Amino acid sequence: MDSAALASSDTAFDPPPLSKRAIEGWLGDSGWTGRCAVEVVDETSSTSADLMVRARSAQFAQPVLRATDFQYEGRGRQGRPWFALPRHALLFSMGMPLAELPASLPAITLACGVSLAECLQPRGIEVQLKWPNDLRVGGRKLGGILSELAADDKARFTLVVGIGINLHLEPSTRHMIDQPVLGMDELLPPAIVAAEREAWIGRLAAATLQTLDVFTRQGFAAFRPRFVALMEGRGRAVDVMDNGAVVASGRLADVDGHGRLLIEVGGGPPRTVSVGDVVFRDSAP
């Protein structure tokens, strides 16, 4: 189904198209004037896929923010589809050149989650972070982060961080998603949410750029205590699933200095988990 057909199914939440100039203004207000290229397209398969193709051809000369009103092949971890009607979500990706590969680079997703949660908090949006990449409010998914690394033929690296945050969810969209979700318009007045898309993209993009700057100098150590404070479900019984199989079961304990999950199993030392999805087996306290 194309974006026009999708848009025709709903008119209750109808923000105007994204403005490149407005995003540049908000990004500039955060101190990034002239230091990050901004691109806005009406629709694309995936902003991250777009940037990955270009980054594999040649490392970016400067950071690039690519935003869209609609993705028809949006995706999350392990290739899961991302569902959102046109203009019903914040959809953007950051392509950021790396001079060298930082230690514990996979933990950049966790670090970005911390910065995004802290950026949302002043507006009363109390986000918890579900390891490794979900932004959640009250046990429902508000958004997610997908980090990928591209190398060109000269072995120069570009980090691509894709961000999706729900603004408004129609019943038809909720039906396609296999977990509880919510939109930002359930937390803030819908008219304000519709009017502030560029402001949010600019602020969240600036937070992501600042995160990478700190991460390259200090690693995950600068973010770990903040992630633990925001981590959803510490002490709860969980299964960790990978490709449909349970790879660990126990109580959610912590993350280590590399961003890996620590699961308490019986009375022994915690089990370290690098890949998977957390599934809560008990009710929230």
C-alpha positions as CSV (number, residue, x, y, z in Angstrom):
1,M,0.0,0.0,0.0
2,D,1.5,3.4,-1.0
3,S,1.6,6.4,1.3
4,A,-1.4,8.2,-0.4
5,A,-3.6,5.2,0.3
6,L,-2.4,5.0,3.9
7,A,-2.9,8.6,4.4
8,S,-6.5,8.5,3.1
9,S,-7.4,6.0,5.9
10,D,-6.9,8.6,8.6
11,T,-7.4,12.4,8.8
12,A,-7.7,12.9,12.6
13,F,-4.0,13.4,13.1
14,D,-2.6,15.3,10.1
15,P,0.6,17.3,10.7
16,P,2.0,19.3,7.8
17,P,5.0,17.9,5.8
18,L,8.4,18.2,7.5
19,S,10.3,21.4,6.9
20,K,14.1,21.0,6.3
21,R,14.6,24.7,7.3
22,A,12.8,24.2,10.6
23,I,14.9,21.1,11.5
24,E,18.0,23.0,10.6
25,G,16.9,25.9,12.9
26,W,16.3,23.6,15.9
27,L,19.5,21.7,15.3
28,G,21.3,25.1,15.1
29,D,19.7,26.1,18.4
30,S,21.4,23.1,19.9
31,G,24.8,24.2,18.8
32,W,25.2,22.3,15.5
33,T,24.8,25.1,12.9
34,G,26.8,24.1,9.8
35,R,28.2,21.0,11.4
36,C,25.5,18.5,10.3
37,A,23.8,18.3,6.8
38,V,20.0,18.0,6.9
39,E,18.0,16.0,4.3
40,V,14.2,15.7,4.3
41,V,12.3,13.5,1.9
42,D,8.5,12.9,1.6
43,E,9.0,9.1,1.7
44,T,11.7,6.5,1.3
45,S,12.2,2.8,2.0
46,S,14.3,3.5,5.0
47,T,16.3,6.5,6.1
48,S,18.9,4.2,7.6
49,A,19.1,2.0,4.5
50,D,19.6,5.2,2.4
51,L,22.5,6.3,4.5
52,M,24.1,2.8,4.7
53,V,24.3,2.6,0.9
54,R,26.0,5.9,0.7
55,A,28.4,5.2,3.6
56,R,29.5,1.9,2.0
57,S,30.4,3.9,-1.1
58,A,32.4,6.6,0.8
59,Q,32.7,7.7,4.4
60,F,30.6,10.9,5.1
61,A,32.6,14.1,5.3
62,Q,30.4,15.3,8.1
63,P,27.4,14.1,10.0
64,V,24.1,13.7,8.0
65,L,20.6,13.8,9.4
66,R,18.0,12.2,7.0
67,A,14.4,12.5,8.0
68,T,11.2,11.4,6.2
69,D,7.4,11.6,6.6
70,F,7.0,8.0,5.7
71,Q,9.0,4.8,5.4
72,Y,7.6,1.9,3.5
73,E,10.3,-0.6,4.5
74,G,11.1,0.7,8.0
75,R,12.7,-1.9,10.2
76,G,13.9,-2.6,13.7
77,R,16.3,-5.2,15.1
78,Q,16.6,-8.5,13.4
79,G,14.7,-7.2,10.4
80,R,11.4,-6.6,12.2
81,P,9.1,-4.2,10.3
82,W,8.3,-0.8,11.7
83,F,4.7,0.3,11.2
84,A,3.6,3.9,11.0
85,L,1.2,5.9,8.9
86,P,2.6,8.9,7.0
87,R,3.6,11.7,9.5
88,H,2.5,9.6,12.5
89,A,6.0,9.1,13.8
90,L,9.4,10.7,14.1
91,L,11.5,8.9,11.5
92,F,15.1,9.9,11.0
93,S,18.6,8.5,10.9
94,M,22.0,10.0,11.7
95,G,25.1,9.1,9.6
96,M,28.2,10.0,11.6
97,P,31.8,9.4,10.4
98,L,34.2,7.8,12.8
99,A,37.9,8.6,12.9
100,E,38.4,5.2,14.6
101,L,36.3,2.5,16.1
102,P,35.6,3.3,19.8
103,A,35.9,0.5,22.3
104,S,32.6,-1.3,23.1
105,L,30.9,0.3,20.1
106,P,27.8,-1.9,20.3
107,A,26.9,-0.1,23.6
108,I,26.4,3.1,21.5
109,T,22.7,2.0,21.2
110,L,22.3,2.0,25.0
111,A,24.1,5.4,25.2
112,C,21.8,6.9,22.6
113,G,18.8,5.5,24.5
114,V,20.0,7.4,27.6
115,S,20.4,10.7,25.8
116,L,17.0,10.4,24.1
117,A,15.2,9.5,27.3
118,E,16.9,12.5,29.1
119,C,15.9,14.7,26.2
120,L,12.2,13.7,26.5
121,Q,12.1,13.9,30.3
122,P,11.8,17.7,30.6
123,R,8.4,17.5,28.8
124,G,7.1,15.0,31.3
125,I,7.7,11.9,29.2
126,E,9.2,9.5,31.7
127,V,11.0,6.9,29.5
128,Q,12.4,3.6,30.7
129,L,14.9,1.8,28.6
130,K,14.3,-1.9,27.8
131,W,17.6,-3.5,26.9
132,P,18.9,-3.2,24.3
133,N,17.1,-0.6,22.2
134,D,13.5,0.2,23.2
135,L,12.1,3.4,24.6
136,R,9.2,2.5,26.8
137,V,6.6,4.4,28.9
138,G,4.5,2.4,31.4
139,G,5.4,-0.9,29.8
140,R,4.5,0.2,26.3
141,K,6.9,0.9,23.5
142,L,7.2,4.6,22.4
143,G,10.2,4.2,20.1
144,G,13.3,2.3,19.2
145,I,16.9,2.8,18.1
146,L,18.8,0.8,15.5
147,S,22.6,1.2,15.2
148,E,24.6,-0.1,12.2
149,L,28.2,0.3,11.1
150,A,29.2,0.8,7.4
151,A,32.7,0.6,6.0
152,D,33.8,1.9,2.6
153,D,36.4,0.4,0.3
154,K,39.2,2.3,2.1
155,A,38.1,0.8,5.5
156,R,36.7,4.2,6.7
157,F,33.7,3.8,9.0
158,T,30.4,5.5,9.4
159,L,28.0,4.9,12.2
160,V,24.3,5.0,11.2
161,V,21.8,5.4,14.0
162,G,18.1,5.1,13.1
163,I,15.5,6.5,15.4
164,G,11.7,6.0,15.3
165,I,9.3,7.4,17.9
166,N,5.5,7.0,17.7
167,L,3.5,10.2,17.6
168,H,0.0,8.8,16.9
169,L,-1.3,5.2,16.5
170,E,-4.4,4.3,14.6
171,P,-6.2,1.1,15.7
172,S,-5.2,-0.5,12.3
173,T,-1.5,0.3,13.1
174,R,-1.7,-1.1,16.7
175,H,-3.2,-4.3,15.3
176,M,0.0,-4.9,13.2
177,I,2.4,-4.5,16.1
178,D,3.1,-7.5,18.3
179,Q,3.5,-5.6,21.6
180,P,1.8,-2.9,23.6
181,V,2.6,0.5,22.1
182,L,1.7,4.2,22.6
183,G,2.1,7.5,20.8
184,M,3.4,10.7,22.1
185,D,0.0,12.2,21.7
186,E,-1.2,10.0,24.6
187,L,1.2,11.9,26.8
188,L,1.1,15.5,25.4
189,P,-1.7,17.4,23.7
190,P,-2.1,16.1,20.1
191,A,-2.1,19.5,18.5
192,I,1.3,20.3,20.1
193,V,2.7,16.9,19.1
194,A,1.6,17.5,15.5
195,A,3.2,21.0,15.5
196,E,6.5,20.1,17.1
197,R,7.9,17.4,14.9
198,E,10.8,19.4,13.6
199,A,11.7,20.6,17.1
200,W,11.8,17.1,18.4
201,I,13.9,15.8,15.4
202,G,16.3,18.7,15.9
203,R,16.7,18.2,19.6
204,L,16.9,14.4,19.5
205,A,19.4,14.5,16.6
206,A,21.6,17.0,18.6
207,A,21.4,14.7,21.6
208,T,22.6,11.8,19.4
209,L,25.5,13.8,18.0
210,Q,26.5,14.8,21.5
211,T,26.3,11.2,22.6
212,L,28.7,10.0,19.9
213,D,31.1,12.9,20.8
214,V,31.2,11.8,24.5
215,F,31.2,8.1,23.7
216,T,34.3,8.3,21.4
217,R,36.2,10.0,24.3
218,Q,34.9,8.2,27.4
219,G,33.2,5.1,26.1
220,F,30.1,3.5,27.8
221,A,31.5,4.4,31.2
222,A,30.0,7.9,30.8
223,F,26.5,6.4,30.3
224,R,26.3,3.1,32.2
225,P,25.1,4.6,35.6
226,R,22.4,6.6,33.8
227,F,21.3,3.6,31.7
228,V,21.0,1.4,34.8
229,A,18.9,4.2,36.5
230,L,16.6,4.1,33.5
231,M,16.6,0.4,32.8
232,E,13.2,-1.2,32.9
233,G,12.6,-4.3,34.9
234,R,15.7,-4.7,37.2
235,G,15.0,-7.6,39.5
236,R,12.2,-9.1,37.4
237,A,12.1,-12.6,36.0
238,V,12.9,-12.7,32.3
239,D,13.7,-14.9,29.4
240,V,16.1,-13.6,26.8
241,M,15.1,-14.7,23.3
242,D,17.2,-14.8,20.2
243,N,15.7,-16.0,16.9
244,G,12.8,-17.6,18.7
245,A,14.9,-19.6,21.2
246,V,15.4,-18.9,24.9
247,V,19.1,-18.2,25.4
248,A,19.0,-17.2,29.1
249,S,16.5,-17.2,32.0
250,G,16.8,-15.6,35.4
251,R,16.4,-12.2,37.0
252,L,17.4,-9.0,35.2
253,A,20.3,-7.6,37.2
254,D,22.5,-5.0,35.4
255,V,24.6,-4.2,32.4
256,D,28.3,-4.5,32.4
257,G,30.9,-1.9,31.1
258,H,30.4,-3.1,27.6
259,G,26.6,-2.8,27.6
260,R,26.0,-6.5,27.9
261,L,23.1,-7.7,29.9
262,L,23.7,-9.5,33.2
263,I,21.2,-12.1,34.3
264,E,21.1,-13.7,37.7
265,V,20.7,-17.5,37.4
266,G,20.3,-19.3,40.7
267,G,23.1,-18.5,43.2
268,G,25.9,-18.4,40.8
269,P,27.6,-15.6,39.0
270,P,25.5,-13.5,36.6
271,R,25.3,-14.8,33.1
272,T,26.4,-12.3,30.4
273,V,24.2,-11.9,27.4
274,S,25.3,-9.9,24.3
275,V,22.4,-10.5,21.9
276,G,18.7,-11.0,22.3
277,D,15.3,-9.6,23.4
278,V,14.1,-9.4,27.0
279,V,10.7,-10.9,27.7
280,F,9.3,-10.3,31.1
281,R,7.9,-13.5,32.7
282,D,6.2,-11.8,35.7
283,S,3.9,-8.8,36.2
284,A,5.5,-5.4,36.8
285,P,5.9,-4.6,40.5
